[in-house]
Amino acid sequence: MLKLEGRIVAVTPIVHSGGNEGISTLLRREVFIIDGKPIRVPVISGNAIRGVLRRIVAKAMLELLECDPTQLPPLAYHLLHDGGIIQEAVHVEPDIDFLRQVRALLPNISLFGGCVRQTPLSGRLIVSPAVPICKETQPYTGIDSVLSLSDIVGEIMFTRRDDREGEKLPDAVQMRYFVECFNAGTEFVHSFIVKSNVPQEIGALHLAIQRFTECPYLGARSAVGLGKVSWTYKADAKLVTAFEKFVKQHKTEILNILHSLG
């Protein structure tokens, strides 16, 4: 088992939606028991971070395979990028031998997990939520801070033009709405745990770390510069190479198993 612990810092405000309240989009929150009382603390979910990394590795794998993603069967595409699809009212008996092949030939699916032919395949990667460092979370982070939740959470105002179809509005209405965010400079504690000693599986995580570091955005509205972060994780080049080498060496088998999902 491998554990990596790190810090994430918001370089620009981070928007990570947890629902709406009126005209405001709120941050995702989880309940922490602090001093005997439940407090809803905004976090970046482990699932959101996991999803970003899953898609990074999927893109890298398809590049190594020299495979156009539009040529993949839909079920294979979704398995790589989203973890697969469970089809309602479709019952399929688990094919244990096929699941073993998937785990052996698709190190990224073995790492992140997925649904293969209606059967869940558990992942070997645990991604913690990113918990902000502040006074309220000190019992969990073990880190003292002079900042409170009210200091690290802000709000951004946006406007949306009300252009109604079929109507000519010379002075279109500007609709205001608000999005809650983590302020730039907010620092988070975070960790990865890999329940594997398979080099290509660990290498898949390190490749994700390497490529995410090159384009480090979390949350929504990255197109307007929000969600840029820095983090302390460093990729191990040897492990990245182990993943890349494995994929290239097993190119034919990997493509065959992906196309068999069609």
Secondary structure, 3 states (H helix, E strand, C coil): CEEEEEEEEECCCEECEEEEECCEEEECEEEEEECCEEEEEECECHHHHHHHHHHHHHHHHHHHHCCCHHHCCHHHHHHHHHCCCCCCCCCCCCCHHHHHHHHHHCHHHHHHCEEECCEEECCCEEECCEEECCCCCHHHHCCCCCCCHHHHEEEEEEEEEECCCCCCCCCCEEEEEEEEEECCCCEEEEEEEECCCCHHHHHHHHHHHHHHHHCCECCECHHHCCCEEEECCCCCHHHHHHHHHHHHHCHHHHHHHHHCCC
